[in-house]
Amino acid sequence: MPLDGKTLAGIISELSVLEGGRVDKITQPEPDEIFLSIRAKGANHKLMLTTTASAPRINFTLQSKISPLQAPMFCMVLRKHISSGRILSICQPDFERIVEFQIEALDEMGDKSVKTLIIEIMGKHSNIILVNGNGKVLDAIKHIPPSVSSVRTILPGAIYTRPPAGEKSNPFAMDFNSFFDKISHAENLKIQQAIFQKYNGISPILASEICFRAEIHPDVRASDISETNATSLYKAFFDILQADTNAFIYWDAKDKAVDFAVIPLSMYSHHRAENFASPSAMLESYYSKRDETYRISQKTADLRKLITTHHDRGEKKARVYDKTLKEIENRDDLRIKGELLTAYLYMIESGAKTFTAQNFYAENTPMEITLDPALTPSENAQKYFKKYNKQKRTFTALQAQMAKNNEELAYLESVLVAMDTTITDEADIAEIRAELAEQGFAKRKHLNKNTKNKKATAKATPLKYTSSDGFDIYVGKNNTQNDYLTLKFARANDIWMHTKDIPGSHVVILTAGREPTPTAIMEGANLAAFHSRARGGSNVPVDYVIRKHVRKPTGAKPGYVIYDFHNTVYVTPKEPS
């Protein structure tokens, strides 16, 4: 999801409020991040410039970060040259992913001079550079010596040059003839590739959107494009360039961010679009959620590995059990052979290798029985009985082992679902760790004992929602909470819900003596489906029943209950509001 030229143009439009404002404070909380506090038009604004390789960007922010006691050198240079400076202009040259601030401030002699603060948003090559009025680099957040790049040096004293554009050109400078000429001569390129490789600030996603609006397949060879198709492409391209700034994040059915954009993306019409008041709000939301997801993913990596290891072991056991069952599925034939041999002992000759008996269990159908010639007929019969009894004991033992293994597999799957759908903070992680240790899947030493960390020791709480007609609905975040909600928190006449035969959270609708409405039932069912392994599915079955008909078998794993007298509804889960 690159921050392309169109998105950057939307951000610059938003930043126009800073023109005429003054730089009040400069901090560098991270090695690749600058915060500027700016007073403009009677209000304070906080601007973040970050060059982190995974998410370079510039936007207004509400974040607060602690700065190091000793300011880094680049931060000191910025304070020296632009602190208290007035922002004259903010621009995006040639629709590139570059923002230039013209800032007027006093120099060492007390004279006014104009410096240019530049942020280049180019993935791992992103940079923040301060340039003086003569075009010389005063300093940069990342130094690029000749040994690193022979094309472009970024060091104090070097002349600043923009990143090489190659064959790309400014899309705002194109007309139809130049567009058609450039595209039609893009040899060996697909049309989508030609658009983003020939014009500044156009990402692959934006190029795909242009093709989608023009109703031209993105894989068509650029050199094969007709003038009529080029006209459609040019119009779609021009409409996107001129489109008003909005702000959207598109989410798929599994609640995963697909992309963000400052224009409506027609090709994502089948995805849920979340609208934001500004591009900055969009970026803040997207990256905060992504960072939170990444942080939780990092903190639960060991748990996932632990659970996956136990789950894989359980599946391996299940395969062994199935194989053994297959091997002993004809055990009754052993008993029948033993009984037939016993019945026909007087007819069997000593030393015989086989004997054909009339099977009186199957309408006297002949059955050939293999014999050990070294044994007597009676001993052969006893051999079959012994083999039968052994397989019978194996079958009985397998039933208990399979039931236990299946229970553990279902439990582990429910924990994985909880980790995927309901974890929101470290308290949830700590509770799952404790639960796994209690069930013998993790050692006690793996529990978080850092009592100084309030987040780690805080008690996790179930999710709470309110239906559109006023019923309180609670969702368990893990199996411990599921047991608490169902067995202790809910009252006898409250409504209990769960996806049918699908791992997921317990959901409880508090009725407070009222009859639950169809609206509350359906909204509760949506919550149950959304917080289950079937989150991305459709027509998900959800059982619901009065709480008094739900019970927990003695010795069952956390979260496991049985119920009867239930009803079932079907929902296609959507993210709850």
N, C-alpha and C positions, 0 to 999 in steps of 0.2 A: 504494500500500500504506500507507494511513494508520494511524497508531498510535491506534486507537479506544479507547473507554471500557473495553471488556472487556480489551483488551491492557494498558491502563494499570492496571486493577484487579489484574491478575496481577503486574505489576511492583511495585505498592504492597504486595501481600502478601509479595513477596520482600524488600522494603525494611523490613519490620517488624522485622527483626533489628537495625536501627539505633536503634530506640526505646530511650532510656536511654543511648545512646552520646554521645560528645563530638566536636565538630568540631575536628580537630587541625590541619588545614592547608587553605588556600583559595588557588587559583591561577586565573588567567584566561589560558590560552595562546592563545586566539583571541578576536577581538572579540565573538563570539556564543556563547562556550563557557565554562562554569565547571566546575572540578574541586574536589570536596570530599573530603578524607581524613578518615575518621571512625573512631575507636576505639570498638568496641562489643563487649561480651561476650567480651573477651579477644582480639579479633582486629582487624586493620586492614582497612578497606574503602575502596575508591576509587569515588566516585560522579561520574558525568558528567551535566551538565545542558547541553544544547545547543539553541539556537534557530535554527540554520541553516534557511533556508526549505525546502530539499530534504529535510531529515531531522531535524526537531525531535524530541527524545526525552529520557528520563531513564533511566539504567540503571547497574548496576555495570559497571566496566570494568577491563581490565588494561593499557590504553594508558598510555604515558608521553609527555608532550609538554613541550618546552622552553618555559618562561614568559619573557616579555619582562623585560629588566633593570628597567624602570620599570613597576610594576604599574598597570593602568588604574584610573581613578577608581572604577568600580563595585566592582572587586576590593578596593580600599582601604576602601570603605564596608562591605563584607561583613566584612572582617577586624576592623574597628573594632567592629561590633555583634554578630557571632555567633561570632567566634573563641573557642575553648574552651567554647562554649556546649553545653548538654545538650539533646538532641532529646527533646521530650516526647511528640510524636505526629506521625503522618504520615497524611493523609487525602485523599480524592478527593471533593469536594463534589458532591452530586447527580449522580454518575456522569459528570460533565463531564470533559473532557480537561485537568484542572487538578490539580496536586499541591500541597498545602500542608504545610509543615513548621513546627510550633510549636517554637521554640528558646528556651530560657531561658539568659540570659547576664547578666553584670554590665554596668551602664551606666556613664556617665562618673563618677557619684557613688559607684560601688561597690555600688549596690543591684541586686538581681536584677530583671530585667524580661524579658518575653516578646516576642519578635519573630516575625513570620511570613515565611518564605521561600516564595515562590510561583513555580511554573513553569507557564505556560500554553502548551499544545501545540496550536497552531492555525495550522499552515502558515506562511506568510510573516508572519502576525500574532503568532507565538509571542514570548514574553517571559519574563524572570526578574525578579521584583519583590521588594523587601524592604519590609515594612510594620511599623510600630511598634504598640504595644498600643492606641493610639487610632485605628487604622485609617488613619493617614497614610502615604503613600509616602515612605520614606527615600531610595530610589533604585531605578533599574531599568536593566537592561542595554540597553534601547531606550527612549528618551524619546518620548512621543507627545503633542505640544503640541496645543492647540485648533485650530491651523491645519491640522493633519493629520487630526484626528478631532474632530468636534463632538459626538460621542456619548459619548466616554470619553477623559479626559485622564490620562496617566501621566507625572507629573513630581514631583520632590521637593516635599513639602508638600501635594500634592493628596490628597483622600480616595480611598482605593482602592475601586473597585466592580468586581464580576466582569463579564466580557463579557456582553452582553445575550443572553438565551436565546431571545428571540422567542417562537414558539409551542411550543418544545420543553419537555418536562417530564422529570422523573426517572423512568426506567422502573421503578425499585424501588418507586415510590409508586403504581404502577398496579394495578388489579384488572381482572377481565374486563370488567365493565360500562364502566369508564372507557376501557379499551382499545378496545372495540367502538365506543363512541360517537366517540372521537377518529378512528379509522381510517375509519369509515363516513361521516364528515362531511368527509373530506379531498377536497374537490372538485377535479376535473381532475388528480388524481394517480394514478399507477399504485401498486399495493399496496407494491411495493418502495420507491418514492420516499416514500410516506406514512410507512413505518416509520422510515426514517432522518431524515426531515425533521420528525417529530413528537416524537422522543425523543432525549435527550442521549446522547452517547457511542456512537451506533450509526452505523457506517460503511456505505456502499453494499454492501460485500462482506458484512458481517454481516447486513444486511437481506436480501441475496440468499440467504444460508445459511438464514435463518429461513423464507423462502418455499420453499426446496428441501426442508427437513425437513417442512414442512407439506404438501408435494406440491401447491403452488399456483403457477401461473405468475407470475413477478414483474411481467409486463406487464398483468395483470388490473386493471381500474379499481377503486380502493379503494372507491368508492361502490357498486359492484356486489357486494361481498363479502357472502356470507350469514353468518348466525350460526354455522352449522356450520363453515364455512371459517374464520371468525374464531376459533372455539374451537381449531382445529388450529394457527392462527398464534400464538395466545396461549400454547398449551402449548410450541410450539417456542421462542418468545421466552423464556418463563420458564425452560425447560431450559437455554438458552444462558447466561442471566444467572446461574444457580445452578451451572453446570458447574465442575468442578475445574480448576485452572490446569495446563496443560501448555505445551509450546512446540514449534512446528513451522514449518519452511520447506517450501513446496511447489515442486517443480521440474518443468518440462515436459520433453518428450523431447529438446529441444535444450540441456538443462542450463541453462536460464534460470529465474531465480526468478520464480514466479507470484505468491506472496503469503506472508505469515507470519501466524501466529495462535497464540492461547493455548488454543484448543479444536480438536478435530478438525473439519475442514471436509468434510462429506459430499459437497458438490458438487465437490470436488477429488479424489475417490476414484480417478480415473483418472491422477492425477499422483503422482510419487514424493514421499513425505513424509519429511523428515529431522527426527528428534526431538532435542530439546536438554534439558539438565538444568534449565534455568531460562529465563525470558523474557529476562534480561540476556544470557545466552550466545547466545540466538537473535538478538537485535538486534545484538550485537557481530559475529556471524558474517555476518549478512545485509548489514550496512552496510560491513563490511570488504571483503567480496567485491564489493559494488557499487562501493565507492570504488576498489578495485584494478582492476576492469574499466574504470571511467571513466578512471582514471589511464593505463592501458595504451592505451585508446582514444584519449586525447588525444595520447600520445606516438607513436602509430602513424598518426595522421590524415594526415600528409604522405606516409607510405609508401603508405597505401591510395589516396590521390589519385593518386600517381605510378603505381601498378600499374594502377588503373582506367583512367587515361588511355592507357597502353600497350595495355591489353586492349581498350578501345573502338576504338583505332586498328587493332589486329589484326583485330577483327571487321569493321570497315569494309573492310579489305583483302580479307578472306575473301568479302564480298559482291561486291566488284568482280571477284575471281577467278571466282566462280561465274557472274556475268553474262557474263564474257568466254568462259568455257567453253561456256556456252549458245549464244553467238554463233558459235562455231567447231565446234560438235558435228557439223555436216554437212560438214566439210572434205573428207572422202573423195569427196563428190559433185563437188567442183571437179576433183580428179584424174581422176575417171572422165570428166567432160565434156571435159577436155583430151585424154585418150586417145581418146575417141570422135571428137572433131574431127580428130585426127591420122589416125585410121583412115579417115575418110570425107572427106578433103580434096578428093579429085577430084570429089565430088558436091555440094560447097558452092559456090553462086554468089556472085560478088563483090558486095558491097553488101547482102547478105541480112541481115535483122534477127533471124531465128530459123532454126534447123535442127532437124529431128526425126530423131534417129538411133535405130537399133535397138541397145539396150543389151545387148551380149553378156555383161555381168556379171550381168544379171538376166533370163536366159532370153529375150533379145531383146525385152524390153518396150520400147515406144517411149519415148524421153526427149526432151523439147523443150529445146533449148539456146539461150539468149539470146546474140546476137552484136552486136558493135559494127560497124556498116556501114562505118565509116571505116577499119577494119583488114582485112587479108587473112585468109583462113581460117587460115593458119599462125600469124599474129600473134594471132588470137583464141585459138587453142589454147595458145600460149605465155602469154597473159594469165591463162588459167585455171591453168596450171601454177605461175606465179609467185604467184598468190593462194593456191593450195594450199600451196606451200612456206613462204610467210609464216605462214599459220595453223598449219602443222605446227611451225615454229620457236617460235611463240607457245605452242602446247600444251606443247612440251618445256620451255620456260622456266617456264611456269605450274606444271608439276609440281614443279620444284625450289622455286619461290617459295611454293607452297602447303604443301609439306612443312615448309619453314622456318617459315612463319607458324603452322602448326598446332602445331609444336613449341614455339614461343614462347608461344602461347596456353595450351597445356597446362602449361607451366612457370609462367606467371603465375597460373594457377588454383591450382596447387599451393602457391605462396607465400601466396595469400590464404587457403587452407585452413589452412596452418600458423599464420597470424596469428589465425585464428578458433578454433583448437582446441588449440594447444600453447604459445603464448607465456605465460610466467609471470613474467618479470622483464626488467630492462633489458639484461641480457647477451644474452637471446634477440633482443631488438630490434636490438641492435648487430650481431649476427651476420647477421641478415637484411639489414640495411643494407649490410654488407660484401659479402654474396652478390650483391645487386642491382647494386652498383657493379662487381663483378667481371664480371658478365654484360652490362654496358653500359647498364643501365636507370637507373642513378643516377650522378651525378657524384661523384668522390672527395671533394669538399668537403662532401658531405652526411654523410660518416662522422663518428661521434662521436669527437673527438680529445681529449676532456677526461680526461686521464690521472689527474687528481686524484679523479675519480669512480670508485671501485673497482667499483661495480655496473656501470658502463658498460663497464669494461675487463675485467671478470671473464669467463672463458671459460664459455660456456654448455655445459651437459651434457645428454645425452639423458635422457629419463624412464626410471626403472627400476621394475619391478614384480616380484613373485614370485608364481608360480601357486600355487594352493591345495595342489598336491602337490610344491612345492619347486623348480620350474624358474625361473631368472632370465629375465626378459623385458625387452627394451629397445625404446624407441620414439623415433624421431628427431623433433626439434622443428622442423627445417627441412631444406631440400634438402642443405645442406652436411653436416649430421649424418646424413642418410639415406645419402649416399655413404660417409661414414666407417663407419657401422654395417655396411653391406652389404659394402663392398669391402675394408675393413681390419680391422674389429673382429671380425666373424663368422668362424668357421672353416668349413671345407669341409662338415662334416656337421651344422652348426647349421641350424635351420629359419628360412627367410625368409618373410615374409608381407606381403600388400598387398591392398587392396580391388581387385576386378576392374574395370578400365576406369573407375575413380573416383579423383580426386585425393585423396591422403592420405599419412600417414606410413609409412615403412618400419618393420617390426616384426621383431625378431630374437629367437628363443628359443634360449638357450644350452643345448645338450644335454649337454656334458661327457662325451661318449662313451655316453650313455644313449639308449634309445629314447624319443622324446617320447610322452607319454601323450595319450589323447583329451581329457582334461581340460585339459592344457596347450595343446593345439592350439585348443580352443574358447575358452579364456580369452585366448590370443594373438589369435585372430580377432576377439574382442570389442574388444580394444584397437585393432586395425587399423581396425575399422569406426567405433569411437568417435572416433578421431583422423583422421577423413576427412570429406569433404563429405557423406557419407551418415549422419552422426551421428544425425539425427532420423528415419531411415528404418526399414524392417523387412525381414527376409530379405535382408540385404546380402551379396552374394557376396564372399568373401575367398579369394584364391589363396594356397597355401602350397607350398613346394618346398625341397629341400635346397639350401643356399647355393651349392654348387659348380655348380649349373645356372643361376645368375644371372650375367649379365655386362653390361657397359656398352659401348655402341657408341662407337667413336672419335669424339670431337668432340661427344658428346651433352651436353645441358644437365644441370646438377646435379640429382640425384634421378631421372634417367631411366635405366632399365635394361630389359633384355629377359630372358626366361626361358622354359624349357620343362620338360616332364616334371612338371608341377604337378598338384595336386589342388585342389578348390574346396569350401568349406563355406559355409553360410548362417547368418548370425546377426542378431539384432535387438539393436543396440548398447545397452548400459547403462553407466552411470558406473562405472568400476572402483573397487574398494575398496582 
